[in-house]
Structure formats: C-alpha cells, structure tokens
Amino acid sequence: MIEVQGLSKRYGAVQAVDDLTFTVQPGHVTGFLGPNGAGKSTTMRMIVGLDKPSSGTALIDGTLYTALPNPAQKVGALLDAKGVHPNRSARASLLWQAQAAGLPASRVDEVLGLVGLSEVAGKRVGGFSLGMNQRLGIAAALLGDPEYLILDEPVNGLDPEGIRWVRRLLQTLAAEGRTVLVSSHMLAEMAQTADHLIVIGRGKLVADTSVDDFIRANSRVTTLVRAAGAGAGAGAGAGAGAGAGAGEALEAALAAAGAAFTRAADADGRAVLEVPDLSSDEVGAIAFDARVPLAELTERRASLEEAYIQSTEGHAQYVAGGGEGGVGKQQPHTPEGHNA
C-alpha cells in the first residue's frame, strides 16, 4: 500500500502540492488525475524519493522509498520516458539498470520481449519514436518484477494497439495483487483501465473514490424507459390498444410519483420517456408498483471526461480563453481558484 499523509511541496512562492492525504491499495489500478499543473508529477516524484517534501510523508509498504533495501525490486517507476541516453541501445539502457539493481542480464531480454522491442533492442534510443520510448520506459519499470508500479502518462504516444496492451498489462498486474498508480490525461482510456481514482487540483485533493462513484457524484443521471408494446408515438398517446394504454399508465405512474419526464424517440422511432435525476432502479420500482410492463429501461450517465470536467472546475491552473478573452489566452486565477 502507498500511504500519502499531509504531503506538501513548495517551490518558492508556488505551492505545488498542498496537504495531500490518500492511500493506494493493492489489487487495483488507481488512476491519478488532475489538470496540468495540479501537482501529479511532483507527488509521484516525492513518492519515489526524487523530490523532498516540504512537509508530510509518502510511504511505500510503511517505509520511505529511500529506506527500501532493494527499491528497484520493490517499486517500478516511469516518470520520464525521455530520460535515457540517446546514444545507447535499448538493451544497453536496460542492462546498466539491471546491473545496478543486482538483476540478471537475462531479465533485460525478458522485458524487451514483453514490451515488444526485441527486434530493435540493438538500435540507439535516440532514433526511437515517442511510443517506442514509452515502451522502453515501461520495460525499465518492470525490470525488477516490482510489487509497486508508479507510471506517469504511460500511454502517451502509443498507437491503439499499444494503448490496449498497456491497459491489459496494468489490469493483469493489479489482479496479481500488485499496487498500481497511473496518471493519464486520456480519460476515455482511464475509464476502461482504472478501478479507483485519486483526483487533485491545484495541489489539493478533489476526490478519492471508485470510478463509478466519481461519475455518479459529478454528473446527473437520466433514465430512458419504454412501456411494453409502446410503438412510435405510443408514449405520447398517439397509439391505440394495449401499447398505448401501457404508455399512458407509465406516464401517469411517473407523474403520481412526482417524477419529471419528457417524451422522445429512440433511434428506431419508438416512443420513450426520458426521466432525469432518477436511476433505473427507481424508475423500475415506480413501473413495478403500477404494474406497467417495460420493454426498455436504460440508465444514461455522463462519461468520465464530463464528470472530471465538472469536478475540477475552478481547479485548473491553465485555462484557454475564448470569445472576448481571445483565442488561447490564458485566464488569470486568484489563489482561491476563481478567475480574476
């Protein structure tokens, strides 16, 4: 488990991290999210001992990273994929790291194969693409077969196949009981990868919760419901027979329960009701109590991206302006996080 307690970091007048407290549990992929300048990279650097906190602690398995007896075999980190000598080959870059960590040279070829770089192992890193550098960085993080993985933007520059591979790798490692902390700005991908989220803004904790609970807490829910037999226009009372009757009964039941709804049509032109702010369980219970059979009951929530934008509003350090402010103009903020 990674335990961050009251962690702060100040650079002169800039408070990069401000009294952060959270834990990263084993057996899960924990996503680390926040706007540019939120303090994610600084926090990760403090966890692995590259930056000294101004106050607070960051412990790995109850110990400071710098006090771990074999840190490379306990923690694998990718914080800067470009932080390698450009004139070294991929194999040479990993070999010296393996030797420094007391690992056998055979492990180098194992991780090169794992990340798909075996065919270019002898080529100079300076000629690598961004995606190839990312793969090499992940290989370096995996060298010691670590119990903990801390990765900063690991899918940056990867193609769709590479992104999918990283997703499966992280989920597999977490399923093995390892502790995985990964930052990313690719929120659609994070929604498919992470189980839990730590969200920060301006150095402060914004959320520490599961992905599903984060979306629920930061977005409205709308339930789409259609009575059995209700065809095109039936929900609006235009049909006849059992279908029209069921649609009218459903509307009456919702109205009696105090639920607002609007009439709409699905992609096939069938009449549906859109019920805001009620879950599918709640709408289903209303229909059940009214003995109205249903043909459709679908809950629609915002995406992780929409929920993230909602939760971090006012926490972004850099905001692109528009309209009268001018395209791309940075908007100043007060210390409280509001536009000046």
Buried (B, 14 or more C-beta within 10 A) or exposed (E): EBBBBEBBBBEEEEBBBBBBEBBBEBEBBBBBBBBEBBBBBBBBBBBBBBBEBBEBBBBBBEEEBEEBEEBBBBBBBBBBBEEBEEEBBBBBBBBEBBEEBEBEEEBBBBBBEBBBBBEBBEBBBEEBEEBBBBBBBBBBBBBBEBBBBBBBBBBBBBEEEBBBBBBEBBBEBBEEEBBBBBBBBBBEBBBEBBBBBBBBBBBBBBBBBBBEEBBBEBBEBBBBBBBBBBBBBBBBBEBEEBBBBBBBBBBEBBEEBEBEBEBBBEEEEBBBBBBEEBBBEBBBEBBEEBEBEBBBBEBEBBEBBBBBBBBBEBBBBEBEEEEEEEEEEEBEBEEEBEEE
